[in-house]
């Protein structure tokens, strides 16, 4: 299965154009990992999601911390909402959680570590098939959650979930400077970087259930 991971559009029309170009790559699934808008309004996400629908690509989406919580209604209307849910595609189970752990900036969609832990624990997925975790916030203490000053700002609860459940793949975003990959046990962790800078990631999951990645740049 060939996946395209993209995040951090922040309502930018150039980022939307970047996605349009990438969708020509013949992907089985597009995973949008939040911050479609820049503090709203939620309707900003509609043209982006209409573009995805026109491409015919299966799409799963979680909101980011810079998206208002009301964006969940838009994601529901467009049939792409993965927040607090599990969806199956082929033999993969996609489990999603939007928003982020607390920041100093009081952004619209933030959760405490306890809330993140509770939300993840409450989602039920099939036991058959590999798990793909999709969270806007990255796991704490990794190569993909470091800001420019070197501080790790990811979620400890997300890291704990990964360490305990060991999904095949964990897709995250949020920290623009954290673009890249890391490994937590068997789990490949991928932060595609911000689409506003033309960054995305391609992940191909082969028949032996290995996740092979490629960082993309427009």
C-alpha positions, 0 to 999 in steps of 0.5 A: 500500500502506498501512502502520502502523509501531509500536514501543516497547511495553515490555510496557505493556498500554496500548500494546497497547490503543493498537495494537488501536484503530489496527488498525481502520484497514484496513492492508495491513501492520503493521511492529513495530519492536522493544521489544515487552517491557521486558527480557523475558520474551519471552512478554510479546510473545505476547498482542500478536502474537495480537492482530495475528493476530486482526486478519488484518493481515500483520505483520513484526517486528524485536526491539529492544534491550530485548527478550531475544534469545530473543524471536526464537523467539517471532517465529518461532513467530508467523511474523512474524520479519524480523530478518536476513531479507528478505520480499516483500509485493506489490512491496515487499521488507522487510529487517529488523535488530533490536537496536541499536548499543551503548548505555551501558546494557548492554541485552539485544540490542546489536550493534557497528557491525561486526556491524550492517554484516555482518548487513545485508550478509548479507541477500539481497533480490530485485532486483525491487521497492522496498526497505523497511528496518526497523531498531530503531536509527535512522541516525546523525546524523539528526533521528530519532536525537537524545536530549533533550540533542541527542546523536546516538545512532543507528547509523553502519552503518545510515546507511551502508547507507541512503546506499549502497542508497537504499531507498524507506523506512527505518522505525526507532525506539529513540530515543523523543525522535526521533519524526518524519521525515528524508530521506537522499537518496531515502530517507524515514526515519520514527521513529513514536515510542513506542506507550507514549505512543500514537504510531505512523505511517501510510505510504502508498506510491502507484502512482508509488512515493512514500511519503507519511507521517502521524504518528499519536497515540491 
